Amino acid sequence: MADTSFDIVIIGSGPGGYVAAIRAAQLGFKTAIVERSHLGGICSNWGCIPTKALLRSAEIFHYMKHAKDYGLSAENVSFDPAAVVKRSRGVAGRMNTGVGFLMKKNKISVIWGEATLEAPGRFSVKSSPTPAPSGALGPGTYQAKHIIVATGARPRVLPGLEPDKKLVWTYFEALSPDIMPKSLLVVGSGAIGIEFASFYRTMGAEVTVVEVLPQILPVEDAEIAGFARKQFEKQGMKVISGAKVTKLEKKADSVTATIDDGKGTQTITVDRVISAVGVVGNIENIGLEKLGVKTDRGIIVADPYGRTNVPGIYAIGDVAGPPMLAHKAEHEAVICVEAIKGLHPHPMDKTMIPGCTYCHPQIASVGLTEAKAKEAGRDVRVGRFPFVGNGKAIALGEDQGLVKVIFDRKTGQLLGAHMVGAEVTELIQGFVVAMNLETTEEELFHTVFPHPTISETMKEAVLDAYGRVLNM
Ligand SMILES: Cc1cc2nc3c(=O)[nH]c(=O)nc-3n(C[C@H](O)[C@H](O)[C@H](O)COP(=O)(O)OP(=O)(O)OC[C@H]3O[C@@H](n4cnc5c(N)ncnc54)[C@H](O)[C@@H]3O)c2cc1C
C-alpha cells in the first residue's frame, strides 16, 4: 500500500518547496512534496531559468551584430524565433527533469495533484490534468505532522489590462511567443518587465515601457535606475514613467493603448502587450480559511522561520510575501525546516537579499539604496566608480556601467551596494558576503581584488567613498 503519512509535506515544488524537501530529507524527516503542474515551479519552468535562456540568445545575437567592434565579421546575422524559444523550453525541461532526479536521489515522495488543507496535519489531493512523473503518488487523503505551503504566485491582473493569451500576454506567452512582435508595449518596469523589454528590443522589436512610478526599476537606487534607463533609451527603447495605461483597444492583430501621464493622454498601437505589473500569492482554494491561517493582501502571514499563526502550518517563498525571488524562497525553505528540527537557524533577514535584473546592461543590488538609508536617518558616505575606468570592462567592449556603495559615516558599515553593467549579477555576491559579515570600509581596503576583472570597480567604488579612488 502507498504511503499516506509523512513527517513533513510541502505543497508546491518551486525553489521554496523542492529545497525544503531536500533539507527535510537530509535531516531525516520522512518527506513528500505535492505538485499539480511542473516540478521546479515557476522558477525552473516559467521564470528565472527560461528567461535567462532567452536573454542569452539575445546577448549572443547582440554580439554577432557588433562583431565588427571586435575585429570580426558576421554577415547576414539573423535568428530563428522558433529555435530561440525551443532552446529556452529545452533548458526549462532540463531543470524540470533535474528536480525530479533530486527528489528520487533524496527519497522524497512526489504526490501528483492539487492539494487542499483539510485540518492541521491532514490534506487532500485532487487529480491534476498535467501528466504525473513516473512513480508519483496520486489523489487521496494524506497526513503530515508539518505542512509547508510553498504554492508560489501568479501574474497580477489589473482591470482593463486583463491578459488574453493572444494580444495581451503575461510571462507565460512572452516566454513562448507564437510570433515575434514587431512592436511591443510592456506595462510595468520591475525586473520581469525590463527583462522582457530588453530581450524583445535586442531581437529587433520597437519596445515601449510604461511605468506608473516616476522611476523605472522602482526598487533600485535612483541613480542606478537612471543610468540603466539612459542605456535602454540609447538602444532605442521608449520609456514612459509616471504614466498609466488606462485603456487597451484590441483589433484582430494589434492593440491600441491609451497612456495617461497626468498631464494628458497619448495612444500607441502595438502588435502585442506584456502585462508585467507584479505577482500575487496563490492563497486561494488551499483551505487556508478553513484552518484559520492568517493572510494579508494576497500573501500568507509568516514569521522569519516560516511559521504561520496555526501550529504545524508553515509558509515560504512567494506565497509568504516579498521580495518574490527564488533565492529568498530557497533560503526561507532551509530556515523553516531547520527550525522545525529545532536547529536554531538564523531568522530570515530581508535586508540582505540581493536583487538582480538580467537585462542589458545588467542590474544588481543589495541592502539600502541611498534614499532609503537617508530615510532611515543614517548619515552616509557614498562612493561611485564607472566602468569607463576599468581595464577589463574596456577590453570586453562593455565600458558602460556604474558601481555605487553606501556606508554609514560613523561606523564605516557597508549599508548597500548597487551596480549596473556587464556581469554585475555575478559580482554582487561579493558585496552580499561582505554585508553578511558586517564588513566595514577598512576590511574592504585590505581585500585584494584580482586584476584585470570588473570586480575592481567594486573596490574602487569603496575607495571613492573615502576619497582614495585610484583609477579615476
Ligand atoms: C518571468 C519571471 C522571471 C523571473 N526571474 C527571476 C530571477 O531571475 N531571479 C529570481 O530570484 N526570481 C525570479 N523570478 C521569481 C521566481 O520565479 C519566484 O520567486 C520563485 O519561483 C518562487 O518560488 P516558490 O517556490 O515560492 O514558488 P513557485 O516557483 O511559484 O512554485 C510554486 C509551485 O506550487 C505549485 N502549486 C500551487 N498551488 C498548488 C496546490 N494547491 N497543489 C499542488 N501544487 C501547487 C505550482 O504549480 C508551482 O509549481 C521570476 C519570475 C518570473 C515570472
PDBQT file of the ligand as one rigid body, heavy atoms in Angstrom, charges set to zero:
ROOT
HETATM    1  C1  LIG A 501       9.371  35.701 -15.853  1.00  0.00    +0.000 C 
HETATM    2  C2  LIG A 501       9.953  35.557 -14.488  1.00  0.00    +0.000 A 
HETATM    3  C3  LIG A 501      11.306  35.705 -14.285  1.00  0.00    +0.000 A 
HETATM    4  C4  LIG A 501      11.839  35.557 -13.014  1.00  0.00    +0.000 A 
HETATM    5  N1  LIG A 501      13.180  35.713 -12.842  1.00  0.00    +0.000 NA
HETATM    6  C5  LIG A 501      13.707  35.571 -11.609  1.00  0.00    +0.000 A 
HETATM    7  C6  LIG A 501      15.108  35.691 -11.407  1.00  0.00    +0.000 A 
HETATM    8  O1  LIG A 501      15.869  35.911 -12.338  1.00  0.00    +0.000 OA
HETATM    9  N2  LIG A 501      15.588  35.528 -10.159  1.00  0.00    +0.000 N 
HETATM   10  C7  LIG A 501      14.766  35.271  -9.097  1.00  0.00    +0.000 A 
HETATM   11  O2  LIG A 501      15.252  35.137  -7.976  1.00  0.00    +0.000 OA
HETATM   12  N3  LIG A 501      13.438  35.170  -9.257  1.00  0.00    +0.000 NA
HETATM   13  C8  LIG A 501      12.894  35.299 -10.480  1.00  0.00    +0.000 A 
HETATM   14  N4  LIG A 501      11.551  35.153 -10.649  1.00  0.00    +0.000 N 
HETATM   15  C9  LIG A 501      10.725  34.865  -9.462  1.00  0.00    +0.000 C 
HETATM   16  C10 LIG A 501      10.793  33.384  -9.092  1.00  0.00    +0.000 C 
HETATM   17  O3  LIG A 501      10.375  32.607 -10.185  1.00  0.00    +0.000 OA
HETATM   18  C11 LIG A 501       9.933  33.121  -7.880  1.00  0.00    +0.000 C 
HETATM   19  O4  LIG A 501      10.308  33.975  -6.836  1.00  0.00    +0.000 OA
HETATM   20  C12 LIG A 501      10.080  31.687  -7.413  1.00  0.00    +0.000 C 
HETATM   21  O5  LIG A 501       9.685  30.781  -8.411  1.00  0.00    +0.000 OA
HETATM   22  C13 LIG A 501       9.223  31.468  -6.164  1.00  0.00    +0.000 C 
HETATM   23  O6  LIG A 501       9.383  30.159  -5.739  1.00  0.00    +0.000 OA
HETATM   24  P1  LIG A 501       8.258  29.422  -4.898  1.00  0.00    +0.000 P 
HETATM   25  O7  LIG A 501       8.846  28.110  -4.512  1.00  0.00    +0.000 OA
HETATM   26  O8  LIG A 501       7.753  30.305  -3.838  1.00  0.00    +0.000 OA
HETATM   27  O9  LIG A 501       7.035  29.208  -5.891  1.00  0.00    +0.000 OA
HETATM   28  P2  LIG A 501       6.874  28.759  -7.406  1.00  0.00    +0.000 P 
HETATM   29  O10 LIG A 501       8.151  28.649  -8.120  1.00  0.00    +0.000 OA
HETATM   30  O11 LIG A 501       5.836  29.662  -7.959  1.00  0.00    +0.000 OA
HETATM   31  O12 LIG A 501       6.294  27.298  -7.285  1.00  0.00    +0.000 OA
HETATM   32  C14 LIG A 501       5.052  27.050  -6.692  1.00  0.00    +0.000 C 
HETATM   33  C15 LIG A 501       4.561  25.697  -7.165  1.00  0.00    +0.000 C 
HETATM   34  O13 LIG A 501       3.425  25.351  -6.400  1.00  0.00    +0.000 OA
HETATM   35  C16 LIG A 501       2.519  24.650  -7.217  1.00  0.00    +0.000 C 
HETATM   36  N5  LIG A 501       1.198  24.734  -6.583  1.00  0.00    +0.000 N 
HETATM   37  C17 LIG A 501       0.471  25.834  -6.319  1.00  0.00    +0.000 A 
HETATM   38  N6  LIG A 501      -0.668  25.512  -5.684  1.00  0.00    +0.000 NA
HETATM   39  C18 LIG A 501      -0.668  24.165  -5.548  1.00  0.00    +0.000 A 
HETATM   40  C19 LIG A 501      -1.572  23.242  -4.963  1.00  0.00    +0.000 A 
HETATM   41  N7  LIG A 501      -2.699  23.628  -4.382  1.00  0.00    +0.000 N 
HETATM   42  N8  LIG A 501      -1.269  21.928  -5.019  1.00  0.00    +0.000 NA
HETATM   43  C20 LIG A 501      -0.115  21.500  -5.603  1.00  0.00    +0.000 A 
HETATM   44  N9  LIG A 501       0.791  22.344  -6.155  1.00  0.00    +0.000 NA
HETATM   45  C21 LIG A 501       0.513  23.660  -6.128  1.00  0.00    +0.000 A 
HETATM   46  C22 LIG A 501       2.606  25.392  -8.542  1.00  0.00    +0.000 C 
HETATM   47  O14 LIG A 501       2.162  24.583  -9.608  1.00  0.00    +0.000 OA
HETATM   48  C23 LIG A 501       4.101  25.701  -8.620  1.00  0.00    +0.000 C 
HETATM   49  O15 LIG A 501       4.801  24.707  -9.331  1.00  0.00    +0.000 OA
HETATM   50  C24 LIG A 501      10.989  35.269 -11.920  1.00  0.00    +0.000 A 
HETATM   51  C25 LIG A 501       9.616  35.101 -12.110  1.00  0.00    +0.000 A 
HETATM   52  C26 LIG A 501       9.105  35.233 -13.392  1.00  0.00    +0.000 A 
HETATM   53  C27 LIG A 501       7.643  35.042 -13.576  1.00  0.00    +0.000 C 
ENDROOT
TORSDOF 0
